Amino acid sequence: MVKLLDLQAITAMHGDEYKEAVNRVIDSGWFLQGNENKQFEANYAKYIGADHCIAVANGLDALYLLMRGYKEMGLMQDGDEIIVPANTYIATIIAITRNNLVPVLVEPTWQHLEIDIDKIEAAITPKTKGVMIVHLYGRIAYNDKLGEICKKHGLKLMEDCAQSHGCAWKGVKTGALGDAAAHSFYPGKNLGAFGDAGAVTTSDPELAEVIRALANYGSQKKYVFKYVGMNSRMSEPDAAVLDVKLKYLDEDNKKRQELAAYYYEHINNPLITLPKRINDENNVYHQFPIFCERRDELQEYLKENGVQTLIHYPIPPHKQECYKEWNERSYPITEKIHEQELSIPMNQVVSDSEAREVVDSLNNFK
Ligand SMILES: *Cc1c(COP(=O)(O)O)cnc(C)c1O
C-alpha cells in the first residue's frame, strides 16, 4: 500500500540524530524555556529571514497570539475585520473569532487555490485592519500586488505558514513576507515535531515582546503579570528535534518538488484536474491536491488499488456547525474545491515505484 504519510519512515531517516537530541534534553534535566528553545528560535528566525521567532505550543496558538498581540498594542480592537481566504483550514478562522475579530471570507481562485488577490480591495471597509493569507497546500499566496494593497490601505499583512515551511517569493521566505506570521509544527507538516508545536515570526520588536509575554502568562518579569496571558510554550525535546529537522528541510522539500514534477508529467487522466503548476520556489508541496468531479468514487477506487488519500478539506469553514451564522452563504469556488479535492501521497519518502503506482492507478480510473 502507498501510504499518504509514513511518519515512521520519515522519522527513521534521521532517527539517531533525533534520539541524540532528545537524550541530551533528558540528561540536562531542563524541559521548558531553555537552550533548545533559544537555539531553535535563533535558527528558525534566520532560516525564515525574520528578526524574531517566538516558539509556542502549536499553530493555532501562534495564529491567536499574533492577533492578540496587535490587540494588546492597540492596533486592533473587538469587531475589527480581518480578510482571510474562505477555503482555509478552520484554525485560521478560529484564531480570528477567538480574538473577537471578524473574518471577512474572500474566495480563492480555482487555478491557484489561494486567496483571489484581485478580490481583496473590494472587501476592505473602514473596519479592516489586516489580511491573513494562508499558503495552503504549500503554494505561495502572496504577490507584489498584495503587498502594495496592504501598504496603500495601512493593513497588517499576516501569514498562516502552517503548510509552507521553506516556500518563498522572489527569495523571501513565507513567514517574512508580511508583518507577522504563524507557523505550525504539527507532526504531519513539512517541518513537523513529535507532538504539538508552533511559532510566530516577525521583524517587529514590539510585537515580538508582547507575544512572548502573552505566551508566558502575560509575564515579562517573573511573577509580574502585564497581560491576562496564556500558557503556550514549546517543550525542550520538541525544540531539539525541530532544530535537527530544520537542517534537512530544504532537502526534504526538494524531494517533494521532484515527486510533484513526476506527477505533473505523468498524470494524464482527463477526468482528473491538477492545480496550476508554479515555480518550485513558490511551492513546497505540503499536499498534492488533485480534483475530480467523481472525487468520492476516485478515492474508493484508489483505496481498492492500495493508494491512500485524504480530502483537504471535506467541509469549508462557512458550512461548519460552529459557524452556523454563515451556513446559508455561498462561496462557489470554495465549495467546488471542497467537493472535488483529493490529496495524493506527497512527501520525502515516496519511492519511485510507489510514485508509479499512484500515477498508474490515477490514469486507470475510468
Ligand atoms: C495545521 C494548520 C494550522 C494549525 O496548526 P496546529 O499546530 O495544528 O494548531 C493552522 N492553519 C493551517 C492552514 C494548518 O494547516
The ligand as a MOL file (V3000), in Angstrom:
LIG
                    3D

  0  0  0     0  0            999 V3000
M  V30 BEGIN CTAB
M  V30 COUNTS 15 15 0 0 0
M  V30 BEGIN ATOM
M  V30 1 C -2.0980 22.7740 10.6950 0
M  V30 2 C -2.6810 24.0980 10.4090 0
M  V30 3 C -2.9330 25.0370 11.4230 0
M  V30 4 C -2.9190 24.7070 12.8830 0
M  V30 5 O -1.7880 24.1970 13.3900 0
M  V30 6 P -1.8090 23.3100 14.7320 0
M  V30 7 O -0.3830 23.2250 15.0960 0
M  V30 8 O -2.4260 22.0050 14.3830 0
M  V30 9 O -2.6100 24.0550 15.7490 0
M  V30 10 C -3.3410 26.2930 11.0510 0
M  V30 11 N -3.5220 26.6320 9.7710 0
M  V30 12 C -3.3240 25.7620 8.7660 0
M  V30 13 C -3.5320 26.2090 7.3600 0
M  V30 14 C -2.9130 24.4520 9.0530 0
M  V30 15 O -2.7350 23.5920 8.0480 0
M  V30 END ATOM
M  V30 BEGIN BOND
M  V30 1 1 1 2
M  V30 2 1 2 3
M  V30 3 2 2 14
M  V30 4 1 3 4
M  V30 5 2 3 10
M  V30 6 1 4 5
M  V30 7 1 5 6
M  V30 8 2 6 7
M  V30 9 1 6 8
M  V30 10 1 6 9
M  V30 11 1 10 11
M  V30 12 2 11 12
M  V30 13 1 12 13
M  V30 14 1 12 14
M  V30 15 1 14 15
M  V30 END BOND
M  V30 END CTAB
M  END
